[in-house]
Amino acid sequence: MNQKLTVKDVMSKPVSIAKSALIPEALDKMLAEGVDPIVVTSDRVVVGTASRRSIAEKMGSKKTGNIPASQIRVASVTREDFTSVYQDQDVDLLVPLLQRYKIVVVWDEEHRLIGQVTTGDLLKVAKPEGAIDTMVEIAPRISRDDRVVQLHRRMVGDGATRFIVMDGNKAVGIVTETDIAKILVKLKGEIDKHFENALRNVTAADIMSSPLITTPANTPVSKVVDLMLSKNISTIPIAEGDKVNGLATRKSLIDALGTASFT
């Protein structure tokens, strides 16, 4: 690895939101900026992060009852799920940190927030070595008719982050944490007393990304990374013919950075 690269060389501009902001504003900002999670601050001090997953969990929880999303603040979905470094530290330090955390906050010498490093930032300068089909995650298979309330339950209880939607033996779409967060925030904004009834009628087919765009298992890792970054997506299904073997994600690629090549 090139020891001359420092955190400053790979960090990006920090994207943050106040803990007093409302949930819809936070989700809109994450989607517009293409970040997940987003740094949460209080009086310019970093207090944690909020993710699309934490928003989905909160919006689907019975504890929120009939409270509309427009009345729920970011503080309620903030987690202390981040770590930090200084801008002059070696870039090699980022690999194990991003294998554990989704984001690394960057301080200056006076401990002020000046940047952040995400999996996407690191993948711009480091590519794992090996075949892409050895770097995939196995996602649960669901049917088009599975209800979002069931997917939310599996997301919270089983830790699932993505679901491949099947129509018989054919993969036809994908549902992610983002899709679940978006529909829950939307329903919480449009419907008050009848939220739970409305949610029961929403199926995977209603929110999935379709058609499912796959990449062959013999695609070079560098091309998969370039596609993720150019399209600002976090997941690419890897297939052999019509069979989806698994999902290449930014997280799975970072996990494979045991032998990285910094450029």
Secondary structure as UniProt FT lines:
FT   TURN            3..4
FT   HELIX           7..10
FT   STRAND          16..18
FT   TURN            19..20
FT   HELIX           23..33
FT   STRAND          38..42
FT   TURN            43..44
FT   STRAND          45..50
FT   HELIX           52..59
FT   HELIX           62..64
FT   TURN            65..66
FT   HELIX           69..71
FT   HELIX           74..77
FT   STRAND          83..86
FT   TURN            87..88
FT   HELIX           91..93
FT   HELIX           94..100
FT   STRAND          103..107
FT   TURN            109..110
FT   STRAND          113..118
FT   HELIX           119..123
FT   TURN            124..125
FT   STRAND          126..128
FT   HELIX           132..134
FT   STRAND          141..143
FT   TURN            144..145
FT   HELIX           148..158
FT   STRAND          162..167
FT   TURN            168..169
FT   STRAND          170..176
FT   HELIX           177..190
FT   TURN            193..194
FT   HELIX           195..200
FT   HELIX           204..207
FT   STRAND          215..216
FT   TURN            217..218
FT   HELIX           221..231
FT   STRAND          235..240
FT   TURN            241..242
FT   STRAND          243..249
FT   HELIX           250..255
FT   HELIX           257..259
FT   STRAND          260..262
//
